[in-house]
Amino acid sequence: MAEIPHLLVHDQKDNVGVVVVEGLTANTDMLCCITEDNSTFRLTSKMDVPIGHKIALLDLKTGDTATKYGEDIGKIVADIAQGEHVHTHNCKTKRW
């Protein structure tokens, strides 16, 4: 039986992925799937992250751009380590 992905990444250019399982906890060895080409990789979650929320695929620094769907989705406003939760406390829209 195939393993079910924990995290979906939409585009090879993305630097965040979306949690697609309930109850993801810190130190989970996640199967991550890039939907653009159906490739996979592994990443360890560094914290509990709710379903539907994002995780950093690499270290992100204040001022970096968050990329999802191959598009700019916001500005990083606090450093985020690879595997950490990306949400409104550390990523803001550039719209206003």
Secondary structure, DSSP 8 states (H G I E B T S, - for coil): -----SEEE-STT-SEEEE-STTB-TT-EEEEEETTTTEEEEEE-SS-B-TT-EEESS-B-TT-EEEETTEEEEEE-S-B-TTSEESTTTEE-S--
